[in-house]
Amino acid sequence: MPGLQEGTRQALDAILEILHAVHDSQHDGSNEVLLCERLVEGLIVAGRQLVREAAPSAR
């Protein structure tokens, strides 16, 4: 992701990887809950905040 600081990029990569794993587990027929809905929402909010904070530096 051009324009993002390395730490921000790594944080977003980690958040997306976790959210992807949760998504896959919900759609593969597994009854295993990886994260509760509250934690998933928290990761989404955190990712959005990282993008918002990085946006001015990416311009």
N, C-alpha and C positions, 0 to 999 in steps of 0.2 A: 504494500500500500504506500505509494509515493506520498511524501509530505508528512507522514506520521512519524513521530519519534519512536525509536525502537521499543521503549518500554510500553508505550501506548499500543503499538502494533502487537506486541506479545500478549498484552492483557486482552485485547480484542480476539486474538487467535484462541486463547484459552477459553474465553467466554463462549465463543462460537462452537468450539469443540465440545464443550460440556452440553450446550443446548442441542447440538446435533445428536449426541449420544442419547439424551432424554427423548428427543423426537423419534429416533430409531426404535428405542425400547417401547414407546407407546404404540408404534405401528407394526411391530413384528409379532404381535399376538402374545407377548409376554405380560404376565401379571405383576412383574417386579416394578416397583416404583423407585426410580433412581433418586429423584428430588421431589420434594413436595411442591405444590403449585406456587406457594409463597416464595420459595427460593428461586424458582424459574423466573417469576416476575421480577425478583430482585436482580437477577443476572441481566435480564432484558433492559431494565432501567439503568443499570451500571454501564452496559454497552452503549446505550444511547447517550449517556452523559460523557463517556470517553470520546465519542464521535463529535459531540457538540463542542467539547473543550479543544479538540484537535482541529476543528474546522477552520478557525482563524489562522492557525499556523500553516494550514495546507493551501492557503490562497496565495 
